[in-house]
């Protein structure tokens, strides 16, 4: 029984890390689009970010990126 619990916890942990890195990747794409003033790409990435579950730190980072870009 303990082995099953360890396997479930390991799989859950892996899934959480995978989701976080994907979201961080989207934030980096958003930042790059903002720096390049590519509004089309920025909006596409923003739509994907709206679907993601963001931490408060990620939300603050996005707000700072947007603010720094002047949008």
C-alpha positions in Angstrom: 0.0 0.0 0.0 2.8 2.4 0.8 4.4 1.8 -2.6 1.1 2.9 -4.3 1.0 6.1 -2.2 4.6 6.9 -3.1 3.9 6.3 -6.8 0.8 8.5 -6.7 2.7 11.3 -4.9 5.6 11.0 -7.3 3.3 11.3 -10.3 1.4 14.2 -8.8 4.7 16.0 -8.1 5.9 15.4 -11.6 2.7 16.8 -13.0 2.9 19.9 -10.9 6.5 20.6 -12.0 5.5 20.1 -15.6 2.6 22.6 -15.4 4.8 25.2 -13.6 7.5 25.0 -16.2 5.0 25.3 -19.0 3.4 28.4 -17.3 6.9 29.9 -16.7 7.7 29.3 -20.4 4.5 31.2 -21.4 5.5 34.1 -19.2 8.9 34.2 -20.8 7.2 34.2 -24.3 4.9 37.0 -23.1 7.9 39.0 -21.8 9.7 38.6 -25.1 6.7 39.6 -27.1 6.2 42.7 -24.9 9.9 43.7 -25.3 9.7 43.3 -29.0 6.4 45.3 -29.0 4.7 42.3 -30.9 1.1 42.9 -29.9 -0.3 40.0 -31.9 2.0 37.5 -30.2 1.5 39.1 -26.8 -2.2 38.7 -27.1 -2.0 35.1 -28.2 0.3 34.2 -25.2 -2.0 36.3 -22.9 -4.9 34.1 -24.0 -3.0 31.0 -23.0 -2.0 32.5 -19.7 -5.6 33.3 -18.9 -6.4 29.6 -19.1 -3.5 28.7 -16.7 -3.7 28.6 -13.0 -1.2 31.2 -11.9 0.4 31.7 -8.6 0.3 35.2 -7.1 4.0 35.6 -7.9 3.4 34.7 -11.5 0.5 37.2 -11.6 2.7 39.9 -10.2 5.4 39.2 -12.7 3.0 39.5 -15.6 1.7 42.8 -14.3 5.2 44.1 -14.0 6.1 42.9 -17.5 3.0 44.6 -18.9 3.6 47.8 -16.9 7.2 48.0 -18.1 6.1 47.5 -21.7 3.8 50.5 -21.4 0.6 48.7 -22.3 
